[in-house]
Amino acid sequence: MLQDLLSNRVFWTAIVGWFAAQALKVVSGFMVNHKLDWKLFFASGGMPSSHTSTVVGLTTAVAFAEGLHSAAFAIAFVFSTVVMYDATGVRWETGKQARVLNYMMKNWHHSKKPEVFQENLKIFVGHTPFQVWAGALLGLCIGILMQL
């Protein structure tokens, strides 16, 4: 059973899609900040979208393995579009709301700050449309290259 998983090209395409996107986050972080930050490898949000790269790579590999007419491709394609929509919609809005809440918590002027205000909320949880499209292009390229 483990051997089947380890030899599954579709599975590995998704893993490589995630890995490549996360590695590119470290590289782009270095280019912007001029310092190497390995924490970015495990960070959500940022450029490119690793969620998108993973699911588009998966969808591309399923297209090669099962064909565009297959139920597996239809499932993977719908799954990919939901993930991409979520990354630019819900998760991006969550980050914007966290920015507002962090400001409110920092500027709380009542006598006693609630304990929950002691920790900032994470603001980089979603993606811009450009970051998602970059992740999609990366996933597509990896999906094609892994199937050749």
C-alpha positions, -999 to +999 in steps of 0.1 A: +000+000+000+028+025+009+046+014-023+015+023-043+014+058-028+051+063-033+048+054-070+017+076-075+027+102-100-004+123-094+003+124-057+039+134-063+029+161-087+008+178-060+036+174-034+062+190-058+037+218-066+034+226-029+072+223-023+081+245-053+057+272-043+069+272-007+105+274-018+097+303-041+082+321-011+116+319+006+133+331-026+109+360-031+112+369+006+150+371+002+147+393-029+123+417-012+139+418+023+175+409+014+176+382+042+169+345+042+138+337+062+132+299+063+100+304+083+084+315+050+088+279+038+060+269+062+040+301+060+006+305+044-002+335+022+024+352+000+038+347-035+030+323-051-001+306-037+011+271-027-025+260-022-032+269-058+000+254-071-008+221-053-043+218-066-036+229-101-006+205-103-029+178-090-056+187-115-031+187-144-017+153-134-052+139-132-060+152-166-029+134-180-036+102-160-074+099-164-083+122-193-104+154-194-136+133-198-131+115-164-150+120-132-116+123-114-107+153-135-141+169-130-137+165-092-101+178-092-110+208-114-140+218-092-118+213-061-091+236-076-116+264-084-130+263-049-095+265-034-085+294-057-117+313-050-112+307-012-076+320-014-085+353-030-119+357-014-125+344+021-089+340+032-078+374+018-108+391+035-098+373+068-064+389+065-078+424+060-101+419+090-072+408+111-054+440+102-083+461+114-087+440+146-050+442+154-052+480+151-082+480+174-066+458+199-034+479+199-053+511+204-077+498+231-080+526+256-102+512+283-087+505+318-079+469+312-071+451+280-087+417+276-062+389+276-071+379+241-058+413+229-022+404+239-016+384+207-017+398+172-039+380+146-022+366+115-028+389+086-011+369+057-035+341+053-048+348+018-036+358-016-040+385-041-054+374-075-019+378-090-004+354-063-032+329-071-026+331-109+011+327-103+005+296-082-019+283-110+008+288-136+034+271-115+011+242-107+003+238-144+039+238-154+049+213-127+019+192-137+030+191-173+067+186-166+060+158-141+039+139-167+066+140-195 
